[in-house]
Amino acid sequence: MKVLIILGLALSVSAFNQYRLANDELLSMTKDEITPGKEAVSAKTYIVNLDLPPMERWNNVFQHFNPEDFTVAIRTLIQEFLPSNLVLYILEVVASELDRYIPQPFADELRGISKNFRIGLGDLVLGNLVYDLSAFTHSIFPKACTSIVALDKMGRIIHGRNLDYLIGKKLKPLTMQVDYQKNGKTLFMATTYLGYIGVITGTKNGAFSVSGDQRNTGNIFENFLSALNGSWPTFMLQRMVLEDAKDYQEAVALLSRTPTIAPVYFIVGGAKPGEGAIIVRDQAHLRNITLMDNRWYILETNYDPWNAPPKFDDRRDAGIAAMNKVGRENMDPEELYKVLSVPPVFNTHTTYTTIMSAADPNVYRTMIRYDAPSD
């Protein structure tokens, strides 16, 4: 039964992806409605107390939001990109057998959010597994995100990232910083969306910073087989590493060797000069690591470092040109933010920009990009 369900979902998603790829109205349908003159705003910070029982950890966060906003974002995602009743059915099946697919304590965190704020568990499952459902060759989801690790003029490693996503208009109001605490002290900082308990962007003071960029390779069947084999939901792994890894070396080792449901680029910065890595992963295996070593920066968008990016999406060369124009002698967190604000690195789908540093906790800042340019 489980294999038939997985096969059905794969066929449903794959068939619809082929339809959308042939539809030249894709960009016009998904473009944000940009308001001229609107400015970026700082994301607010909320505490998640990891000493609380998992089912209570997110209560402090959700009380500051309207939970219906999360449901609206998820329903928009389903209606526009996964319009199949089969998808909804499968999500309910996964929700009913949550511990088979989601490791603890994450499964109980989702149950707690669902119970305490009356959000469908299936909706929460989709929201937290959408990356794993969409990272493969020919996905309808455009390749998105840019991550840069750089040595600044003060000798600090700083780390910046843009997170780009199709339904950014719905996600921007849900964007927040999360201060994950244990024993009353910050364990690590992260930027996320309401209801998303994995971590795509985060830093552990004195140890490392990490961001994840989408890697579209392979096919959807490989992702589902990886899930059936017990691999980690990709960005729940990243959160686990932020919780457990003690330093840059351990973080790189864990992210390199731990199987994930979907392929991904993990971009890691350390607390010392020379500590930077682009980890290229398939579902089960490490494909490549590009180390910072003696370079003053490394940059990743959504293409393998050894391949040239396509002309229709060359954020890499635009980012490299902007970095080289600034130069290491002038680089600081503000200049890195400016680099990430240069089109097309900064684009209509950019939901937020985060600048962080494992060497300096005062650097951490997330701006919600209401000022995103239009095409």
FIDREN-358753 format. One record per residue (C-alpha): residue in one letter; x, y, z. Coordinates in steps of 0.001 Angstrom, whole numbers, padded with zeros to 6 digits, always signed. Example, Ala and Ser with C-alpha at 12.3 -4.5 7.8 and 13.67 -1.06 7.14 Angstrom:
<nodes>
a+012300-004500+007800 s+013670-001060+007140 
</nodes>
This chain:
<nodes>
m+000000+000000+000000 k+002762+002427+000913 v+004586+001882-002382 l+001366+002467-004357 i+000733+005686-002489 i+004257+006915-003166 l+004022+005908-006821 g+000688+007671-007186 l+002021+010896-005719 a+005128+010733-007857 l+003089+010276-011022 s+000718+013051-010027 v+003486+015538-009313 s+005523+014501-012354 a+002593+014809-014766 f+001641+018201-013484 n+005244+019403-013629 q+005380+018551-017323 y+002216+020565-017900 r+003566+023597-016081 l+006906+023428-017864 a+005047+023693-021164 n+002976+026620-019949 d+004611+029946-020803 e+002327+031736-018353 l+004222+030326-015369 l+006165+033461-014512 s+003201+035797-014891 m+001112+033594-012631 t+003681+033404-009869 k+005160+036899-009940 d+004775+038911-006753 e+002749+042073-006959 i+005517+044534-006179 t+004495+047784-004529 p+006765+050592-005801 g+008653+052355-003046 k+008012+049702-000410 e+010970+049118+001911 a+012548+046039+003436 v+011710+045529+007111 s+013575+043779+009903 a+012260+040353+010874 k+011128+040035+014474 t+012773+037497+016787 y+010911+034885+018837 i+012221+032365+021371 v+011779+028609+021047 n+012645+026949+024356 l+014112+023524+023602 d+013767+022563+027278 l+009982+022490+026896 p+008140+019337+025789 p+008147+019270+021970 m+004376+019729+021744 e+004657+023068+023603 r+007762+024586+022043 w+006062+026689+019372 n+003231+028104+021493 n+005210+031266+022235 v+005717+031878+018514 f+002238+031175+017183 q+000519+033435+019683 h+002035+036395+017806 f+000556+035353+014444 n-002749+034414+012901 p-002405+030653+012269 e-004841+031005+009382 d-002105+032836+007445 f-000051+029640+007410 t-003011+027625+006133 v-003665+030174+003385 a-000030+029952+002222 i-000150+026151+002123 r-003492+026090+000312 t-002106+028522-002266 l+000836+026196-002790 i-001472+023208-003270 q-003921+024952-005585 e-001303+026480-007860 f+001375+023797-007958 l-000032+020505-006666 p-003691+020583-007779 s-004578+016967-007198 n-006948+015474-004654 l-004479+012586-004458 v-001925+014922-002917 l-004295+015851-000103 y-005134+012199+000506 i-001483+011196+000673 l-000678+014021+003066 e-003354+012747+005418 v-001894+009216+005174 v+001572+010522+006001 a+000142+012562+008882 s-001551+009456+010295 e+001801+007603+010279 l+003926+010633+011123 d+006660+008849+013074 r+007509+006718+010021 y+008447+009790+008009 i+009388+012524+010485 p+012016+011910+013207 q+011477+012942+016809 p+011234+015484+018332 f+010081+017104+015090 a+007023+014854+014737 d+005753+015904+018153 e+006475+019574+017444 l+004203+019312+014402 r+001544+017514+016437 g+001694+020246+019059 i+001267+023031+016515 s-001619+021168+014906 k-003396+020504+018203 n-002781+023834+019893 f-003582+026057+016931 r-006061+023937+014971 i-003949+023636+011853 g-004390+020500+009776 l-001544+018078+010360 g-001502+017310+006633 d-000972+021001+005880 l+001938+021119+008318 v+003451+017993+006764 l+003302+019545+003294 g+004755+022830+004535 n+007686+021034+006120 l+008346+018553+003301 v+007741+020847+000320 y+011470+021107-000417 d+011816+017321-000453 l+008830+017113-002823 s+010176+019740-005215 a+013974+019325-005511 f+014505+017241-008654 t+015188+017687-012378 h+012329+019407-014240 s+010685+020573-011049 i+008218+023409-011685 f+009779+025258-008777 p+012399+027644-010176 k+015895+027196-008868 a+016194+029668-006067 c+018511+031156-003453 t+022034+032552-003287 s+024527+031926-000472 i+027905+033608+000067 v+030581+032962+002714 a+033261+035656+002829 l+036222+036887+004848 d+035535+040534+005689 k+037958+043431+006190 m+038074+042731+009951 g+039117+039117+009403 r+035699+037677+010304 i+033885+035015+008353 i+030492+036439+007383 h+027700+034547+005670 g+024866+035998+003619 r+021922+034448+001850 n+018858+035315-000195 l+015945+032923+000027 d+013815+033032-003112 y+010462+031277-003399 l+007485+031295-005734 i+004773+032244-003243 g+006885+034933-001611 k+003950+037299-001271 k+002337+034827+001148 l+005569+033966+002946 k+006971+037420+003662 p+004444+038170+006473 l+005333+034776+008010 t+009109+035398+008023 m+010810+035551+011421 q+014039+034993+013297 v+014043+032247+015914 d+016278+032211+018973 y+016541+028519+019906 q+017438+028338+023591 k+018513+025707+026111 n+019014+026396+029804 g+017954+029987+029220 k+020772+030655+026733 t+020892+030900+022954 l+021943+027622+021352 f+021607+028898+017787 m+019782+031514+015705 a+017705+030778+012625 t+015487+032451+010061 t+012351+030625+009025 y+008662+030913+008186 l+005767+030399+010579 g+005016+026678+010788 y+008321+025574+009256 i+010249+023775+012000 g+013280+022811+009912 v+016076+025318+009402 i+017206+026633+006013 t+019299+029496+007449 g+021055+029564+010819 t+024176+030107+012878 k+025695+028717+016060 n+027806+031320+017825 g+031505+030503+017914 a+031005+027408+015766 f+029470+027674+012289 s+026758+029134+010077 v+024796+027211+007440 s+022342+027847+004640 g+020675+025484+002196 d+020166+026094-001535 q+017954+024008-003779 r+019601+021438-006053 n+017383+020109-008827 t+018776+016814-010020 g+017543+013239-010386 n+013818+012500-010321 i+010976+012506-007828 f+011041+008701-007529 e+014568+008872-006077 n+013374+011315-003414 f+010553+009012-002375 l+012783+005951-002323 s+015190+007906-000149 a+012328+008763+002225 l+011279+005106+002385 n+014869+004185+003245 g+014729+006421+006313 s+016684+009426+005061 w+016327+012755+006829 p+013947+015478+005680 t+016592+017799+004277 f+016193+020872+006452 m+015279+018994+009598 l+018770+017543+009224 q+020166+021062+009016 r+018381+021979+012247 m+019645+018801+013932 v+023195+019733+012959 l+022760+023216+014430 e+021547+021640+017669 d+024172+018909+017948 a+027378+019828+016108 k+030020+021476+018272 d+032106+023147+015565 y+032594+023775+011850 q+034402+020481+011220 e+031676+018406+012851 a+028954+020310+010997 v+030639+019702+007630 a+031094+016011+008469 l+027456+015503+009497 l+026045+017381+006508 s+028353+015473+004165 r+027627+011935+005322 t+023981+011944+006469 p+021483+010809+003792 t+018760+013322+002914 i+015448+012816+001140 a+016352+015327-001573 p+019541+016583-003231 v+020794+019875-001817 y+023624+022379-001532 f+024682+023028+002071 i+026801+026165+002381 v+028753+026290+005643 g+030826+029065+007194 g+033049+028669+010234 a+034272+031004+012957 k+037872+031145+011695 p+039464+032410+008459 g+039501+029743+005759 e+036473+027900+007150 g+033928+027764+004378 a+032451+024957+002285 i+029911+024247-000431 i+028644+020706+000134 v+027000+019181-002948 r+024742+016253-002070 d+022709+013663-003874 q+020089+011951-001746 a+022311+009208-000362 h+025805+010383-001171 l+028191+013290-001046 r+028866+014457-004580 n+031517+017115-003950 i+032904+019639-001456 t+034323+022989-002530 l+036421+024420+000296 m+037171+028084+000881 d+040817+027474+001811 n+042845+030505+000672 r+040035+032220-001225 w+038359+035184+000387 y+034845+034074-000567 i+032771+031241-001982 l+029384+031659-003660 e+026633+029188-004520 t+023307+029636-006282 n+021633+026485-007590 y+024077+024924-010024 d+026958+022532-009494 p+030168+024571-009020 w+031945+022714-011828 n+029225+023574-014389 a+028511+026953-015950 p+025115+028389-014993 p+022555+028791-017787 k+022310+032195-019419 f+018656+032551-018419 d+019567+032295-014710 d+023099+033542-014223 r+022924+034826-010664 r+026334+033281-010015 d+028321+035541-012338 a+026328+038594-011243 g+027176+037792-007636 i+030854+037175-008420 a+031089+040471-010285 a+029513+042317-007349 m+031824+040650-004819 n+034926+041423-006867 k+033838+045031-007281 v+033613+045461-003498 g+036858+043605-002768 r+037924+041991+000462 e+039457+045244+001725 n+035991+046824+001783 m+033858+043816+002668 d+031659+043965+005759 p+028075+042899+006600 e+026581+046017+004998 e+028517+045504+001768 l+027500+041847+001672 y+023862+042923+002009 k+024399+045259-000955 v+025847+042405-003021 l+022749+040338-002257 s+020646+043315-003381 v+022071+043380-006918 p+019684+042015-009586 p+019331+039233-010610 v+020807+037918-007330 f+017993+039961-005814 n+014814+039217-007727 t+011044+039223-007633 h+010955+035936-005698 t+013376+037004-002920 t+011523+036726+000395 y+014351+037580+002789 t+018051+038342+003076 t+020002+037182+006128 i+023520+038279+007088 m+025167+036280+009880 s+028517+035358+011365 a+029525+032507+013649 a+032402+034742+014772 d+030142+037614+015867 p+026534+037076+017059 n+025818+040798+016723 v+025953+040473+012930 y+022784+038361+012685 r+020099+040271+010812 t+017213+039295+008551 m+015477+041765+006279 i+012125+040847+004748 r+012389+041974+001141 y+009208+043914+000489 d+011480+045996-001742 a+012011+043120-004178 p+012312+044254-007811 s+009827+043300-010462 d+010833+041583-013702 
</nodes>
